Amino acid sequence: MTDVVQKLWGFCHVLRHDGIDYGDYIEQITYLLFLKMVDERGLELPEGFDWKTLKEKLGTDLTEYYEDLLRRLGKESGLLGDIFSRAISRFTNPVNLKRLINLIDEIEWTSLNVDVKAAAYEGLLEKAASEGKKGAGQYFTPRILIESIVRCMKPDPKTHKEFTICDPAAGTGGFLMCSYEWLMEETKGALRREDAKRIRNRTYYGTELVPRPRRLCLMNLYLHGLEANIHLGDSIYEPDHGNRYDLVLTNPPFGTKGANQAPVRDDFTISTSNKQLNFVQHVITILKPGGSAAIVLPDNCLFSDQAGEVFKILTEDCDLHTILRLPRGTFTPYSPGVKANVIFVRKGVKTKNVWIYDCRTNIPGITKKERPLTPKHFREFEECYGTDPNVVTVSALEKREEMAGRTERFKKCTIEEIKKRDYNLDIFWLKDETLEDADNLPEPDELAGEAINHLEAAISGLQEVVMYLGEENNGSEVA
């Protein structure tokens, strides 16, 4: 598999001379890989617009035919039209296009294990992100983190016939893919006939704002055997569509870009321009009663001006039972300075206790090569979390008490303690020994990232003040 990724990635560098960047390259592979797999499976495409015809073309006939093929398939209905909607060829040199077609044609993709062929595709995405290429990292959550969250949440569509999973910030589909992979591992790939079609077509949902990652998401999920329902739109600025889900797993986009206006939504109790806090409110809305969610949030989302107001409502409507403080540099190499957390909630039950696991203090920061993120980072957390996704059984709570006695990294805070903090959830209790060791200080980019987080929180607060003053002034003028 490494050879396949290296071969495809190596050719990517060749295409740089043809003016095709990394994102464009992966997108073109999306189209060609889909066509090859459709051909292998014997599925029907519009007559004359298929892989075999594409392979036969040469020279300018090839580039012109490829452009016609993309336009024609983009007019189809269903998944085909979704994947090729607004698809544009980036090739100007037919020799390069022919070489890529030949590379893909060398491999019998449908004969490969699902995990293997998906790994090739994900390998390209990860390489683009790890090399810091613009546009790759913002849609990519480390697979090791996703897998840990999924193991805790146990997304099992066999629970009942209406079970659905959603990622309202789907990106390239990492959470949805890993959820399905977890199911395949649990069932050894043997789904009951009555469950198989429903699970593959009516279980996995998502929303993505940007067309390219949505297209990549659809293709990536298709490589896993899923025809997922990925809506192209804005999760927080569009009105509530009324869809409700049993499970939400998501990593909303970090940063404040575009966050200068509060969404106008009746279901959002707190009016704020903070994107992450709006995603928290959105998740509360779209969860079914009794539904569960895991949300990745930056540190500043736990203590910024209106965070307390949002989390006050959250703890009244949901059981915020667990917070995981992620290691520094978890999002290396794409966003190395970001400090983040994962919150785990269940809708319909008030919060009594919040269990916090500190996977950050006195743990060396993650780096690209010397200290990469590994499953070992989350092993103890998963043991502390336990086997009950919603932490409702007596045995699950007893297990947590036992684990808190075994490791100082796991701590329980009562809702009374949270209230006294005005719902500020940026909670830590371990003494950070690295700050006293001049030879072991965090990397400069980590320190800069932390400063940026605090500045963004301050800017967000100022935006709220400006917005409030604007509303007050408008009200005075009307009066």
C-alpha positions in Angstrom: 0.0 0.0 0.0 2.9 2.3 0.8 4.1 1.7 -2.8 0.8 2.6 -4.3 0.6 5.9 -2.3 4.3 6.7 -3.1 3.7 6.1 -6.8 0.6 8.3 -7.0 2.2 10.9 -4.8 5.4 10.9 -6.8 3.4 11.6 -9.9 1.8 14.5 -8.1 5.2 16.3 -8.1 5.4 15.9 -11.9 2.1 17.5 -12.3 3.2 20.6 -10.5 4.8 21.6 -13.8 1.4 21.4 -15.4 0.0 23.9 -13.0 -1.9 21.3 -11.0 -1.7 21.8 -7.2 -2.1 19.1 -4.5 -5.8 19.7 -3.9 -6.5 19.6 -7.7 -4.5 16.5 -8.1 -6.4 14.5 -5.4 -9.6 15.8 -6.9 -8.7 14.5 -10.3 -7.8 11.1 -8.8 -11.2 11.2 -7.3 -12.8 11.3 -10.7 -10.5 8.8 -12.4 -10.6 6.3 -9.5 -14.3 6.3 -9.5 -14.5 5.7 -13.2 -12.1 2.8 -12.9 -14.0 1.2 -10.0 -17.3 1.6 -11.9 -15.8 -0.2 -14.8 -14.4 -3.0 -12.6 -17.9 -3.5 -11.1 -19.7 -3.5 -14.4 -21.9 -0.6 -13.4 -23.6 1.4 -16.1 -22.6 4.9 -17.2 -24.1 7.0 -20.0 -23.2 5.3 -23.3 -19.8 6.4 -24.6 -18.7 8.1 -21.3 -16.7 5.4 -19.5 -13.3 4.2 -18.4 -12.7 2.0 -21.5 -13.4 4.8 -23.9 -11.2 7.2 -21.9 -8.3 4.7 -22.0 -8.4 4.6 -25.8 -8.0 8.3 -26.3 -4.7 10.0 -27.0 -3.4 13.6 -27.4 -5.8 16.5 -27.6 -8.6 14.0 -28.2 -8.0 12.7 -24.7 -8.1 16.1 -22.9 -11.2 17.1 -24.9 -13.0 13.8 -24.2 -12.1 14.0 -20.5 -13.6 17.5 -20.3 -16.8 16.3 -22.1 -17.0 13.2 -19.8 -16.9 15.3 -16.6 -19.6 17.7 -17.9 -21.8 14.8 -19.0 -21.5 12.8 -15.7 -22.1 16.0 -13.7 -25.6 16.2 -15.2 -26.5 12.7 -13.9 -28.8 12.2 -10.9 -27.9 10.6 -7.6 -24.4 9.9 -6.3 -22.9 10.1 -9.8 -24.1 13.7 -10.3 -23.0 14.6 -6.8 -19.5 13.4 -7.3 -19.1 15.0 -10.7 -21.1 18.2 -10.1 -19.2 21.2 -11.4 -16.2 18.9 -12.1 -13.5 20.6 -14.2 -10.4 19.0 -15.8 -7.1 20.6 -14.6 -5.0 18.9 -17.3 -3.6 20.9 -20.2 -0.9 18.4 -21.1 -2.5 15.1 -22.5 0.7 13.2 -21.8 0.4 13.8 -18.0 -3.3 12.8 -18.1 -2.5 9.6 -20.0 0.2 8.7 -17.5 -2.2 9.1 -14.5 -4.8 7.0 -16.3 -2.2 4.3 -16.8 -1.1 4.4 -13.2 -4.6 3.9 -11.9 -5.4 1.3 -14.6 -2.5 -0.9 -13.3 -4.4 -1.7 -10.1 -7.5 -3.8 -9.7 -9.0 -1.6 -7.1 -12.2 -3.6 -6.3 -10.1 -6.7 -5.7 -8.4 -5.0 -2.8 -9.6 -5.1 0.7 -11.8 -2.1 1.6 -9.3 -0.9 4.2 -6.4 -1.1 1.7 -7.9 0.8 -1.2 -9.3 3.4 1.2 -5.8 3.7 2.8 -4.3 4.6 -0.5 -6.8 7.5 -0.9 -6.4 8.6 2.7 -2.7 8.3 2.4 -2.7 11.0 -0.3 -4.9 13.2 1.8 -2.6 12.8 4.8 0.5 13.5 2.7 -1.1 16.7 1.4 -1.9 17.8 4.9 1.4 16.8 6.4 3.3 18.7 3.9 1.4 21.8 5.0 -0.2 22.4 1.6 -2.8 25.0 1.7 -6.3 23.6 1.9 -5.5 20.1 3.1 -5.3 20.4 6.8 -8.5 22.3 7.4 -10.5 19.2 6.4 -8.4 16.6 8.1 -8.7 15.3 11.6 -5.9 12.8 12.8 -7.2 9.3 12.2 -5.8 8.1 15.5 -7.9 10.7 17.4 -11.0 9.8 15.4 -10.5 6.1 16.0 -10.2 6.7 19.7 -13.4 8.7 19.8 -15.2 6.0 17.8 -14.0 3.2 20.1 -15.5 5.2 23.0 -18.8 6.0 21.3 -19.4 2.6 19.6 -21.5 3.8 16.7 -23.7 0.7 16.1 -26.4 1.1 13.5 -27.8 -2.4 14.5 -29.2 -0.8 17.6 -32.5 0.0 15.8 -33.7 0.4 12.3 -33.8 4.2 12.3 -30.3 4.6 13.7 -28.4 7.5 12.0 -25.0 9.1 12.4 -24.1 12.6 11.4 -21.1 14.9 11.0 -22.2 18.5 10.5 -18.7 19.5 9.5 -17.9 16.4 7.4 -14.7 17.5 5.6 -13.4 14.5 3.8 -15.5 12.1 5.9 -13.1 10.8 8.5 -15.6 10.3 11.3 -18.1 8.6 9.1 -15.6 6.3 7.6 -14.1 5.3 10.9 -17.6 4.6 12.3 -18.3 2.2 9.4 -14.9 0.6 9.8 -15.6 0.1 13.5 -18.8 -1.6 12.6 -17.1 -3.9 10.0 -14.5 -4.9 12.6 -17.2 -5.6 15.2 -19.3 -7.7 12.9 -16.3 -9.2 11.0 -17.9 -7.7 7.9 -21.0 -9.9 8.1 -24.1 -7.8 8.2 -27.5 -9.3 8.1 -29.1 -8.9 4.7 -32.0 -6.8 6.1 -29.4 -4.4 7.7 -26.8 -4.2 5.0 -28.6 -2.0 2.5 -30.1 0.3 5.1 -26.7 0.8 6.8 -24.9 1.5 3.6 -27.5 3.9 2.2 -29.5 5.4 5.1 -27.3 5.6 8.1 -24.4 8.0 7.5 -25.1 11.7 7.0 -23.1 14.9 6.9 -22.9 18.5 5.8 -20.0 20.2 4.2 -19.7 23.9 3.3 -17.1 23.6 0.5 -17.7 21.6 -2.7 -14.3 20.1 -3.1 -14.0 18.3 0.3 -17.7 17.2 0.0 -16.8 15.6 -3.3 -13.7 14.0 -1.7 -15.9 12.9 1.1 -18.4 11.2 -1.2 -15.7 9.4 -3.1 -13.8 8.4 0.1 -17.0 6.9 1.5 -17.7 5.2 -1.8 -14.4 3.5 -1.5 -15.6 2.1 1.8 -18.8 0.8 0.1 -21.0 3.6 1.4 -23.4 5.8 -0.5 -23.6 8.4 2.2 -25.9 11.5 2.3 -23.6 14.5 2.4 -25.4 17.8 2.1 -23.6 20.8 0.5 -24.4 23.7 2.7 -23.8 25.7 5.9 -24.6 23.8 9.1 -24.9 26.9 11.3 -26.2 29.7 9.0 -28.9 27.7 7.3 -32.2 27.2 9.1 -32.7 23.9 11.0 -33.8 21.3 8.4 -35.5 19.2 11.0 -33.4 16.1 10.7 -32.4 14.4 14.0 -29.7 11.9 14.6 -28.8 9.3 17.2 -25.1 10.1 17.1 -23.1 13.2 16.1 -19.3 13.0 15.8 -17.6 16.2 14.5 -14.6 18.5 14.5 -16.0 21.9 13.6 -13.5 24.2 11.7 -11.2 26.1 14.1 -10.5 29.8 13.9 -12.6 33.0 13.5 -12.6 33.4 9.7 -16.0 34.5 8.6 -17.2 34.6 12.2 -18.3 38.2 12.4 -22.1 37.6 12.3 -24.4 35.7 14.6 -26.7 33.2 12.8 -30.4 34.0 12.9 -31.8 30.8 14.2 -34.8 30.3 16.6 -33.2 27.2 18.0 -30.0 29.0 19.1 -30.6 30.4 22.5 -27.4 32.3 22.7 -26.7 34.8 19.9 -22.9 34.7 19.2 -20.6 35.0 16.2 -18.3 32.2 17.7 -18.4 29.4 15.1 -17.5 26.6 17.5 -20.1 27.7 20.1 -22.7 27.8 17.3 -21.7 24.3 16.3 -22.3 23.2 19.9 -25.8 24.7 19.8 -26.4 23.1 16.4 -25.4 19.7 17.7 -27.8 20.1 20.7 -30.6 20.8 18.1 -29.9 17.9 15.8 -29.5 15.2 18.4 -32.5 13.0 19.1 -33.6 12.8 22.7 -31.2 10.3 24.3 -28.8 10.8 21.4 -25.0 11.2 22.0 -22.3 13.4 20.6 -18.5 13.9 20.7 -17.3 17.3 19.6 -13.7 18.5 19.1 -13.3 22.1 20.4 -10.3 24.4 20.8 -9.4 25.6 24.3 -10.7 29.1 23.8 -14.2 27.7 23.2 -14.3 26.5 26.8 -13.5 30.0 28.3 -14.4 32.7 25.8 -16.9 35.4 26.7 -20.2 33.5 25.8 -18.9 30.0 26.4 -20.3 30.0 29.9 -23.8 30.9 28.6 -23.7 28.1 26.0 -22.4 25.5 28.4 -24.9 26.5 31.0 -27.7 25.6 28.6 -25.8 22.5 27.4 -25.5 21.1 31.0 -29.2 21.8 31.6 -30.3 20.0 28.4 -27.6 17.3 28.2 -25.3 15.2 30.3 -21.8 16.6 29.7 -20.2 13.6 31.2 -16.7 13.7 29.8 -14.0 16.1 28.6 -10.7 14.9 27.1 -7.9 17.5 27.1 -5.9 16.6 24.0 -2.1 16.6 23.9 -0.3 19.7 22.6 0.3 19.5 18.9 -2.4 16.9 18.3 -3.2 18.5 14.9 0.5 18.6 13.9 1.6 19.2 11.2 -1.5 21.1 9.9 -2.2 23.2 13.0 0.6 22.5 15.5 -0.1 25.4 17.9 -3.8 24.5 18.5 -4.8 23.2 21.9 -8.1 21.3 21.8 -10.5 19.1 23.7 -13.2 16.6 23.0 -16.5 16.9 24.9 -18.8 13.9 25.2 -22.6 14.6 25.8 -25.9 12.8 25.9 -29.1 14.7 25.2 -32.1 14.7 27.5 -30.4 14.3 30.9 -29.1 17.1 33.1 -25.4 17.1 34.0 -24.5 16.0 37.5 -20.8 15.4 37.1 -18.2 16.2 34.5 -15.3 13.7 34.3 -12.1 15.3 32.8 -9.1 13.4 31.5 -5.9 15.5 31.2 -3.9 14.0 28.3 -1.8 17.2 28.0 0.0 18.3 31.2 3.5 16.9 31.5 3.1 15.0 28.2 5.6 15.9 25.5 4.0 17.8 22.6 3.3 16.0 19.4 5.7 16.5 16.5 5.7 15.3 13.0 8.7 12.9 13.2 10.2 12.6 16.7 7.0 12.3 18.7 4.1 11.5 16.4 0.5 10.9 17.7 0.0 7.2 18.4 -2.9 5.1 19.9 -0.8 4.8 23.1 -1.6 8.5 23.8 -5.3 7.7 24.3 -5.0 4.2 25.8 -5.5 5.2 29.4 -8.2 7.6 28.5 -10.2 4.9 26.8 -9.8 2.7 29.9 -11.0 5.6 32.1 -13.9 6.3 29.7 -15.1 2.7 30.0 -17.2 0.4 27.8 -20.6 2.2 28.2 -20.7 5.0 25.6 -23.3 7.0 27.6 -21.8 6.3 31.1 -25.2 5.5 32.6 -24.8 2.1 34.2 -23.8 1.8 37.9 -20.9 -0.4 36.9 -19.7 2.3 34.5 -19.7 5.0 37.2 -18.1 2.6 39.7 -15.3 1.9 37.1 -14.7 5.6 36.7 -14.3 6.1 40.4 -11.9 3.2 40.5 -9.9 4.7 37.6 -9.8 8.1 39.3 -8.1 6.4 42.2 -5.5 4.8 39.9 -4.5 7.8 37.8 -4.2 11.5 38.8 -5.0 12.4 35.2 -8.7 11.5 35.7 -10.8 13.8 37.8 -14.5 14.3 38.6 -16.0 17.8 38.9 -19.6 18.2 40.2 -22.0 20.5 38.5 -22.0 22.7 41.6 -18.2 23.2 41.1 -18.8 24.0 37.4 -21.4 26.6 38.3 -19.0 28.3 40.7 -16.6 28.7 37.8 -19.4 30.4 35.8 -19.3 27.3 33.5 -15.7 27.9 32.5 -14.6 24.4 31.5 -10.9 25.1 30.9 -10.1 23.0 34.0 -6.7 21.7 34.9 -5.2 20.6 38.2 -1.9 18.9 37.5 1.3 21.0 38.1 2.9 21.6 34.7 6.5 20.6 35.3 7.6 21.6 31.8 7.1 25.3 32.5 9.8 25.1 35.2 12.2 23.2 33.0 14.0 25.7 30.8 15.4 22.9 28.7 12.0 21.4 28.1 9.8 24.4 27.2 7.1 24.0 24.5 8.1 24.6 21.0 7.9 28.3 19.8 5.0 27.4 17.4 3.1 25.9 20.3 3.6 29.0 22.4 2.6 31.2 19.5 -0.5 29.0 18.8 -1.6 29.4 22.4 -1.1 33.1 22.2 -3.2 33.2 19.0 -6.0 31.2 20.7 -6.2 33.7 23.5 -6.1 36.6 21.1 -8.9 35.0 19.0 -11.0 34.6 22.1 -10.4 38.3 23.0 -11.2 39.4 19.4 -14.4 37.2 19.5 -15.4 39.0 22.7 -14.8 42.4 21.2 -16.9 41.4 18.1 -19.7 40.6 20.4 -19.4 44.0 22.1 -19.4 45.8 18.7 -22.4 43.8 17.5 -24.2 44.5 20.8 -23.5 48.3 20.5 -24.6 48.3 16.9 -27.9 46.7 17.9 -28.3 49.3 20.7 -27.6 52.2 18.4 -30.1 50.9 15.8 -32.7 50.5 18.5 -32.1 54.1 19.6 -32.4 55.4 16.0 -35.7 53.6 15.6 -37.0 55.0 18.8 
